[in-house]
């Protein structure tokens, strides 16, 4: 026996050199390499699959799916993800007027999307039946995308393009897939011992399971996303400080200054000053919040302190807290209000979501701060559209009040093409006032659509959902349950909590409709912002010119004319709202008539007014039809003629 080593190597060399063929030498080299690989711990070389089956390399390659088949599978895969999105999107649009149709369409898009995802792996493996099925499904997806495209959404065009591209690529891949299928059949006939079909079915099953996993993950993500706050207002309301400004603040304010409710006030204060709130506000903001709560309790309670001192201390704490919230960038605002004296004194601490903050300087007057705010607490106190309460350093533009105006006046006009009216109870359909209303409907609708993200289709859907909510509320009234709901887009948090305590079908429908309206919060908020900008432009100059014992009529005329002279985004909306305020007596008869007499005179549409009758409506119609630049210039001249000075420059600086 020859020992392994040099002798073994010599023996092998002698064997190979003794007349061995080239094939023998190559075979010996393979054995030597395999031995070295096994000693080094490396895996052994595997025999090619076609060699194990006894088939040729050419036969094996002919059964491999072509690259074009893999490319063709991308189209159905993309459509499988896009279709559920389109279903969710359109469901929110048509749910108000067609709830059954919306449900059917949503189910159809999910089923069609699942079918696309299930067939995509088989297309990648060049299955002929899958190519035909993918083409049919892509055609159906194209038809479904027409719904989005008809609404003017880019997603519809995107789906239509993907569907068309998918059909074209599938048609291009079909000849290659047919050749592969024919090669597979021939190979199976030549080598019946190989169970190609079983192996193919197993790989198809793995692809289907993977597609189902993707669909399940997508559905879970969609469900999670639907419950996640999306707007800035929703996100803040869900934050620790936002939640504290809701129910805990409501309970605290309801308890302070009332005999026998000290324990309730202490419990609510503990919730307001939680650790999570401290993390959100920081140490200084947290301390200032505690000062506001304590000084509100002192101001509201019966004590021997001088009321003026307690009032000053309360407002000083409030201003300090709001300044800290603004500097830290927290989208929250805390306001205050008080009435009465002594035992009848009532003090409110109000919680708001701050949508926007700004510093406004009118001419040479000191800069003033303004906040566009939406209430979070459920205290029984209604805000006016614009206010500067007590000793506050912040003017408040109430988005809640302006949303009520939008939904009660402008939105119905956008939907029904009915004439708008300067007076609430005016129902005239003939005459100058009706003609003015019809023209105003068209012009104001166009301005709102151009200046916001609220489309006319959105307005139609919202109007349908609100009408359905009103009908359901009437059913509850007949059952003896009355809701204290206002004309707002959604229920307040406290109202929604109250409704969830009842197990009733109508209440369930109300809550479901409220969730559907949530899809339009951002669009409605953008339209409300137009009203807020107009309200601020009118209110802040009045505040800047206000002096103790000053002429209120002069302040009102100056603020409104300055807003008309500088309005650029929605000039006709500003003019219409000014006319409404004048006709409804918000300015007082003298201020309203004087203002519009001067404006109409500068524009040459009327010379003198005797009230707000048909001549006023005719003149206002002519002004609405004029170029907005001419109206702005005329408002500036009217300001100078009435107030004896040129309109001041207004500088607005956005704050955090």
GILIN-V435262 format. One record per residue. N is the residue number from 0. OMEGA is omega in radians with two decimals (NA if undefined). D_CENTER is the distance of its C-alpha to the mean C-alpha in whole Angstrom. Layout:
BEGIN
N | OMEGA | D_CENTER
N | OMEGA | D_CENTER
END
This chain:
BEGIN
0 | -3.11 | 87
1 | -3.14 | 85
2 | 3.14 | 83
3 | -3.10 | 80
4 | -3.11 | 79
5 | 3.14 | 82
6 | 3.12 | 84
7 | -3.13 | 81
8 | 3.13 | 80
9 | 3.12 | 83
10 | -3.13 | 84
11 | 3.14 | 80
12 | 3.13 | 81
13 | -3.14 | 85
14 | -3.13 | 83
15 | -3.08 | 81
16 | -3.09 | 83
17 | 3.06 | 86
18 | -3.13 | 85
19 | 3.11 | 82
20 | 3.09 | 80
21 | 3.12 | 76
22 | 3.12 | 74
23 | -3.14 | 76
24 | 3.10 | 75
25 | 3.12 | 72
26 | 3.12 | 72
27 | 3.11 | 73
28 | 3.09 | 71
29 | 3.14 | 68
30 | 3.14 | 69
31 | 3.13 | 70
32 | 3.11 | 66
33 | -3.14 | 65
34 | 3.13 | 68
35 | 3.11 | 66
36 | 3.14 | 63
37 | 3.09 | 64
38 | -3.13 | 65
39 | 3.13 | 62
40 | 3.14 | 60
41 | 3.12 | 58
42 | 3.14 | 57
43 | 3.09 | 60
44 | -3.13 | 59
45 | 3.08 | 58
46 | 3.13 | 59
47 | -3.04 | 57
48 | -3.11 | 56
49 | 3.09 | 58
50 | 3.10 | 61
51 | -3.12 | 60
52 | -3.09 | 60
53 | 3.12 | 63
54 | 3.14 | 61
55 | 3.12 | 61
56 | 3.14 | 58
57 | 3.12 | 58
58 | -3.13 | 57
59 | -3.12 | 55
60 | -3.10 | 53
61 | 3.14 | 53
62 | -3.14 | 51
63 | 3.13 | 48
64 | 3.13 | 44
65 | 3.12 | 44
66 | -3.13 | 41
67 | 3.10 | 40
68 | 3.12 | 39
69 | 3.08 | 37
70 | -3.13 | 35
71 | -3.13 | 35
72 | -3.12 | 33
73 | -3.13 | 30
74 | 3.07 | 29
75 | 3.13 | 29
76 | 3.10 | 27
77 | 3.12 | 24
78 | 3.11 | 24
79 | 3.09 | 24
80 | -3.07 | 21
81 | -3.07 | 19
82 | 3.09 | 20
83 | 3.09 | 19
84 | -3.14 | 15
85 | 3.10 | 16
86 | 3.13 | 17
87 | -3.11 | 14
88 | -3.08 | 12
89 | 3.11 | 15
90 | 3.10 | 15
91 | -3.11 | 12
92 | -3.01 | 14
93 | -3.05 | 17
94 | -3.07 | 17
95 | -3.07 | 18
96 | -3.08 | 21
97 | -3.06 | 22
98 | -3.14 | 21
99 | 3.11 | 24
100 | 3.13 | 24
101 | 3.14 | 20
102 | 3.13 | 22
103 | -3.13 | 24
104 | 3.13 | 22
105 | 3.12 | 20
106 | -3.13 | 23
107 | -3.12 | 25
108 | 3.12 | 22
109 | 3.12 | 23
110 | 3.14 | 26
111 | 3.09 | 27
112 | 3.10 | 25
113 | 3.12 | 27
114 | 3.09 | 30
115 | -3.12 | 29
116 | -3.12 | 29
117 | -3.06 | 32
118 | -3.08 | 34
119 | 3.13 | 33
120 | 3.13 | 35
121 | 3.05 | 38
122 | 3.13 | 38
123 | 3.11 | 38
124 | 3.04 | 41
125 | 3.04 | 42
126 | -3.05 | 43
127 | -3.14 | 44
128 | -3.13 | 42
129 | 3.11 | 39
130 | 3.10 | 39
131 | 3.13 | 40
132 | 3.11 | 37
133 | 3.10 | 34
134 | 3.12 | 35
135 | 3.13 | 35
136 | 3.11 | 32
137 | 3.08 | 30
138 | 3.10 | 31
139 | 3.11 | 30
140 | 3.10 | 26
141 | 3.11 | 27
142 | 3.13 | 27
143 | -3.13 | 24
144 | 3.12 | 22
145 | 3.12 | 24
146 | 3.09 | 21
147 | -3.11 | 18
148 | 3.12 | 21
149 | 3.13 | 22
150 | 3.12 | 18
151 | -3.13 | 18
152 | -3.11 | 16
153 | -3.13 | 17
154 | 3.11 | 17
155 | 3.10 | 19
156 | 3.12 | 22
157 | 3.12 | 21
158 | 3.13 | 22
159 | 3.14 | 25
160 | 3.13 | 27
161 | 3.12 | 26
162 | 3.12 | 28
163 | 3.12 | 31
164 | 3.13 | 31
165 | 3.12 | 32
166 | -3.12 | 34
167 | -3.11 | 36
168 | 3.09 | 36
169 | 3.10 | 37
170 | 3.11 | 40
171 | -3.11 | 41
172 | -3.04 | 41
173 | 3.13 | 43
174 | 3.13 | 47
175 | 3.12 | 47
176 | 3.09 | 45
177 | 3.10 | 48
178 | 3.12 | 51
179 | 3.13 | 49
180 | 3.11 | 50
181 | 3.11 | 53
182 | 3.12 | 54
183 | 3.13 | 53
184 | 3.14 | 55
185 | -3.14 | 58
186 | 3.11 | 58
187 | 3.12 | 57
188 | -3.14 | 60
189 | -3.10 | 62
190 | -3.09 | 61
191 | -3.14 | 61
192 | 3.13 | 61
193 | -3.11 | 58
194 | -3.11 | 55
195 | -3.07 | 52
196 | -3.11 | 50
197 | 3.13 | 50
198 | 3.13 | 49
199 | 3.12 | 46
200 | -3.13 | 45
201 | 3.12 | 44
202 | 3.08 | 42
203 | 3.13 | 40
204 | 3.10 | 40
205 | 3.09 | 38
206 | 3.12 | 36
207 | 3.11 | 35
208 | 3.10 | 34
209 | 3.12 | 32
210 | 3.09 | 30
211 | 3.10 | 30
212 | 3.10 | 29
213 | 3.14 | 26
214 | 3.12 | 25
215 | 3.12 | 25
216 | 3.13 | 23
217 | 3.11 | 20
218 | 3.10 | 20
219 | 3.10 | 20
220 | -3.14 | 17
221 | 3.12 | 15
222 | 3.12 | 16
223 | -3.12 | 15
224 | -3.12 | 12
225 | 3.14 | 11
226 | -3.13 | 13
227 | 3.10 | 11
228 | -3.07 | 9
229 | -3.14 | 6
230 | 3.13 | 5
231 | 3.12 | 8
232 | 3.13 | 10
233 | -3.14 | 9
234 | 3.13 | 11
235 | 3.12 | 13
236 | 3.13 | 14
237 | 3.14 | 15
238 | 3.14 | 17
239 | 3.14 | 21
240 | 3.09 | 21
241 | 3.10 | 18
242 | 3.14 | 20
243 | -3.14 | 23
244 | 3.12 | 22
245 | -3.02 | 21
246 | -3.14 | 24
247 | 3.13 | 27
248 | 3.11 | 27
249 | 3.14 | 27
250 | -3.13 | 30
251 | -3.12 | 32
252 | 3.13 | 32
253 | -3.05 | 33
254 | -3.04 | 36
255 | 3.11 | 37
256 | -3.14 | 40
257 | -3.04 | 41
258 | 3.08 | 44
259 | -3.10 | 44
260 | -3.13 | 40
261 | -3.13 | 41
262 | 3.11 | 40
263 | 3.11 | 37
264 | 3.14 | 36
265 | 3.12 | 37
266 | 3.13 | 35
267 | 3.11 | 32
268 | 3.12 | 33
269 | 3.11 | 33
270 | 3.13 | 30
271 | -3.08 | 28
272 | -3.14 | 30
273 | 3.13 | 29
274 | 3.14 | 30
275 | 3.09 | 26
276 | 3.12 | 25
277 | 3.11 | 28
278 | -3.09 | 27
279 | -3.06 | 23
280 | -3.01 | 25
281 | -3.05 | 28
282 | -3.09 | 32
283 | 3.11 | 32
284 | 3.13 | 29
285 | 3.12 | 30
286 | 3.14 | 33
287 | 3.06 | 32
288 | 3.09 | 30
289 | 3.11 | 33
290 | 3.13 | 35
291 | -3.12 | 33
292 | -3.11 | 33
293 | -3.11 | 37
294 | 3.04 | 38
295 | 3.12 | 36
296 | 3.13 | 38
297 | -3.12 | 41
298 | -3.10 | 40
299 | -3.03 | 39
300 | 3.07 | 43
301 | -3.14 | 46
302 | -3.14 | 48
303 | -3.13 | 51
304 | 3.06 | 48
305 | -3.12 | 48
306 | -3.14 | 45
307 | 3.12 | 45
308 | 3.13 | 45
309 | 3.13 | 42
310 | 3.13 | 40
311 | 3.13 | 40
312 | -3.14 | 39
313 | -3.10 | 36
314 | 3.07 | 35
315 | 3.11 | 36
316 | 3.13 | 34
317 | -3.14 | 31
318 | 3.10 | 31
319 | 3.12 | 32
320 | -3.10 | 29
321 | 3.07 | 26
322 | 3.12 | 28
323 | 3.10 | 28
324 | 3.13 | 24
325 | -3.12 | 23
326 | 3.13 | 26
327 | -3.14 | 24
328 | 3.09 | 21
329 | -3.09 | 19
330 | 3.11 | 17
331 | 3.13 | 19
332 | 3.13 | 21
333 | 3.14 | 24
334 | -3.13 | 26
335 | 3.13 | 29
336 | 3.12 | 32
337 | 3.08 | 35
338 | 3.04 | 38
339 | -3.14 | 41
340 | 3.09 | 44
341 | -3.10 | 46
342 | -3.11 | 46
343 | -3.13 | 43
344 | 3.07 | 41
345 | -3.10 | 37
346 | 3.10 | 35
347 | 2.90 | 31
348 | -2.97 | 29
349 | 3.13 | 25
350 | -3.08 | 22
351 | 2.82 | 19
352 | -3.12 | 16
353 | 3.13 | 16
354 | -3.14 | 14
355 | 3.05 | 16
356 | -3.14 | 20
357 | 2.99 | 23
358 | -3.06 | 26
359 | 3.09 | 28
360 | -3.13 | 32
361 | -3.14 | 33
362 | -3.13 | 37
363 | -3.13 | 39
364 | 3.11 | 38
365 | 3.12 | 36
366 | 3.12 | 33
367 | -3.14 | 30
368 | -3.14 | 27
369 | 3.10 | 24
370 | 2.99 | 21
371 | -2.92 | 18
372 | 3.09 | 17
373 | -3.05 | 16
374 | 3.06 | 18
375 | 3.14 | 18
376 | 3.13 | 22
377 | 3.09 | 23
378 | -3.07 | 27
379 | 3.13 | 28
380 | -3.08 | 28
381 | 3.11 | 26
382 | 2.96 | 25
383 | -3.07 | 26
384 | 3.11 | 24
385 | -3.09 | 25
386 | 2.98 | 28
387 | -2.96 | 30
388 | 2.99 | 31
389 | -3.14 | 34
390 | -3.11 | 35
391 | 3.05 | 31
392 | -3.07 | 31
393 | 2.92 | 27
394 | -3.08 | 26
395 | 2.97 | 23
396 | -3.04 | 21
397 | 3.09 | 20
398 | 3.10 | 16
399 | -3.14 | 17
400 | -3.13 | 20
401 | 3.06 | 19
402 | 3.07 | 16
403 | 3.10 | 19
404 | -3.12 | 21
405 | -3.08 | 18
406 | -3.11 | 18
407 | -3.05 | 22
408 | -3.02 | 23
409 | -3.07 | 21
410 | 3.08 | 19
411 | 3.11 | 22
412 | 3.11 | 23
413 | -3.02 | 21
414 | -2.91 | 21
415 | -3.10 | 25
416 | 3.11 | 27
417 | -3.14 | 29
418 | 3.04 | 30
419 | -3.06 | 29
420 | 3.07 | 31
421 | 3.08 | 32
422 | -3.06 | 33
423 | -3.05 | 31
424 | -3.14 | 34
425 | -3.14 | 35
426 | -3.09 | 35
427 | 3.10 | 38
428 | 3.11 | 37
429 | 3.09 | 40
430 | -3.10 | 41
431 | -3.12 | 40
432 | 3.12 | 37
433 | 3.10 | 36
434 | 3.07 | 36
435 | -3.12 | 34
436 | 3.13 | 32
437 | 3.12 | 31
438 | 3.12 | 31
439 | 3.11 | 29
440 | -3.11 | 26
441 | -3.07 | 26
442 | -3.10 | 26
443 | 3.09 | 23
444 | 3.14 | 21
445 | 3.14 | 22
446 | -3.12 | 21
447 | 3.14 | 18
448 | 3.14 | 17
449 | -3.03 | 18
450 | -3.09 | 17
451 | 3.08 | 13
452 | 3.13 | 10
453 | 3.11 | 11
454 | 3.11 | 14
455 | 3.09 | 17
456 | 3.05 | 16
457 | -3.13 | 13
458 | 3.11 | 15
459 | -3.14 | 18
460 | 3.13 | 16
461 | 3.14 | 15
462 | 3.10 | 18
463 | 3.13 | 19
464 | 3.11 | 17
465 | 3.09 | 19
466 | 3.10 | 22
467 | 3.10 | 22
468 | 3.13 | 21
469 | 3.11 | 24
470 | 3.12 | 26
471 | 3.10 | 26
472 | 3.11 | 26
473 | 3.08 | 29
474 | 3.12 | 31
475 | 3.09 | 30
476 | 3.10 | 32
477 | 3.08 | 35
478 | 3.13 | 35
479 | 3.14 | 35
480 | -3.11 | 32
481 | 3.10 | 30
482 | 3.09 | 27
483 | -3.10 | 26
484 | 3.08 | 23
485 | -3.12 | 22
486 | 3.09 | 20
487 | -3.06 | 17
488 | -3.05 | 14
489 | 3.03 | 14
490 | 2.99 | 17
491 | -3.12 | 17
492 | -3.13 | 18
493 | 3.11 | 22
494 | 3.11 | 22
495 | 3.10 | 20
496 | 3.14 | 22
497 | -3.12 | 25
498 | -3.09 | 24
499 | 3.11 | 24
500 | -3.10 | 28
501 | 3.06 | 29
502 | -3.05 | 30
503 | -3.10 | 29
504 | -3.12 | 28
505 | 3.12 | 27
506 | 3.08 | 25
507 | 3.09 | 23
508 | 3.08 | 22
509 | -3.14 | 21
510 | 3.10 | 19
511 | 3.09 | 18
512 | 3.10 | 17
513 | 3.09 | 15
514 | 3.11 | 13
515 | 3.10 | 12
516 | 3.12 | 11
517 | 3.11 | 8
518 | -3.08 | 7
519 | -3.10 | 7
520 | -3.08 | 6
521 | 3.14 | 4
522 | 3.13 | 7
523 | 3.13 | 9
524 | 3.12 | 9
525 | 3.08 | 10
526 | 3.09 | 13
527 | 3.10 | 14
528 | 3.10 | 14
529 | 3.10 | 17
530 | 3.14 | 19
531 | 3.11 | 19
532 | 3.11 | 20
533 | 3.14 | 23
534 | 3.12 | 24
535 | -3.12 | 24
536 | 3.12 | 26
537 | -2.99 | 28
538 | -3.02 | 29
539 | 3.05 | 29
540 | 3.08 | 32
541 | 3.12 | 34
542 | -3.10 | 33
543 | -3.10 | 35
544 | -3.10 | 38
545 | 3.10 | 38
546 | 3.10 | 42
547 | -3.13 | 44
548 | -3.12 | 46
549 | -3.13 | 44
550 | -3.11 | 44
551 | 3.13 | 40
552 | 3.12 | 41
553 | 3.13 | 41
554 | -3.11 | 38
555 | -3.13 | 36
556 | -3.14 | 37
557 | -3.14 | 37
558 | -3.10 | 33
559 | 3.13 | 32
560 | 3.10 | 34
561 | 3.08 | 33
562 | 3.12 | 30
563 | -3.10 | 31
564 | -3.06 | 33
565 | -3.13 | 30
566 | -3.13 | 27
567 | -3.07 | 26
568 | 3.14 | 22
569 | -3.06 | 23
570 | -3.11 | 27
571 | 3.06 | 27
572 | 3.09 | 24
573 | 3.13 | 26
574 | -3.12 | 29
575 | -3.14 | 28
576 | 3.08 | 27
577 | 3.11 | 30
578 | 3.10 | 32
579 | -3.14 | 31
580 | -3.13 | 31
581 | -3.09 | 35
582 | -3.10 | 36
583 | 3.03 | 35
584 | -3.13 | 37
585 | 3.13 | 34
586 | -2.88 | 36
587 | -3.02 | 39
588 | -3.07 | 41
589 | -3.09 | 43
590 | -3.11 | 40
591 | -3.13 | 38
592 | -3.12 | 42
593 | -3.13 | 43
594 | -3.06 | 39
595 | 3.02 | 39
596 | -3.13 | 43
597 | -3.13 | 43
598 | -3.13 | 40
599 | 3.14 | 41
600 | 3.14 | 45
601 | -3.14 | 43
602 | 3.10 | 42
603 | -3.13 | 45
604 | 3.13 | 43
605 | 3.13 | 45
606 | -3.11 | 48
607 | -3.13 | 48
608 | 3.05 | 46
609 | -3.12 | 47
610 | -3.07 | 44
611 | -3.13 | 41
612 | -3.08 | 42
613 | 3.10 | 43
614 | 3.11 | 44
615 | -3.14 | 41
616 | 3.14 | 38
617 | -3.14 | 40
618 | -3.14 | 40
619 | 3.09 | 36
620 | 3.13 | 36
621 | 3.12 | 38
622 | 3.13 | 36
623 | -3.11 | 33
624 | -3.13 | 34
625 | 3.08 | 35
626 | -3.11 | 34
627 | 3.10 | 31
628 | 3.09 | 33
629 | 3.14 | 37
630 | 3.11 | 35
631 | 3.13 | 34
632 | 3.13 | 37
633 | 3.11 | 39
634 | 3.08 | 37
635 | 3.11 | 38
636 | 3.11 | 42
637 | 3.09 | 41
638 | -3.11 | 40
639 | -3.10 | 43
640 | -3.11 | 45
641 | -3.02 | 44
642 | 3.05 | 44
643 | 3.10 | 46
644 | 3.12 | 44
645 | 3.13 | 42
646 | 3.14 | 38
647 | 3.09 | 37
648 | 3.12 | 35
649 | 3.14 | 31
650 | -3.12 | 30
651 | 3.13 | 26
652 | -3.13 | 25
653 | 3.10 | 22
654 | -3.12 | 22
655 | NA | 20
END
